[in-house]
């Protein structure tokens, strides 16, 4: 399994607070920590470019975590959604 976060994952996490991405729970606070000035539109939603950039960064973090702890999936409560990764 090669973890990969998508812009859709980022949008879901931003809207609902957390999600399971390839077996790892990602919280809104992790998304917010990666935001930059100007990443949000006037309606409060993330821009397309921001979602893509944040998804790439989350993907790197998930891959690092996966490489450090192979086979371990973190369960921090019931996930909002679960998306398996085929690699």
C-alpha positions, -999 to +999 in steps of 0.1 A: +000+000+000+013+034-009-006+061+010-020+089-011-042+118+000-064+134-026-078+170-028-112+153-022-098+139+011-086+174+021-120+189+013-138+161+033-115+165+063-119+203+062-157+200+061-162+171+086-132+173+109-114+140+102-112+110+079-093+078+074-069+080+045-053+047+036-057+034+071-045+066+089-067+091+106-061+127+095-077+155+115-087+190+105-060+205+127-034+188+105-050+204+074-052+238+091-015+237+101-006+234+064-027+264+053-011+295+040-024+331+037-049+333+008-057+295+008-094+302+015-119+318-007-144+344+005-169+317+014-144+300+037-136+270+015-101+260+005-090+269-031-084+242-056-046+250-056-046+248-017-063+215-017-038+200-042-008+214-023-021+202+011-030+168-004+006+165-017+020+174+017-003+151+036+007+123+012+044+128+021+035+127+058+015+096+054+042+079+034+068+088+061+045+075+088+038+043+068+075+037+063+083+042+100+055+020+112+047-006+085+016-026+091+004-004+119-028+015+114-037+042+139-072+041+154-081+073+171-118+067+173-145+062+147-135+076+114-159+098+094-149+080+062-126+052+052-108+051+019-085+021+011-055+026-011-045+000-037-010+015-041 
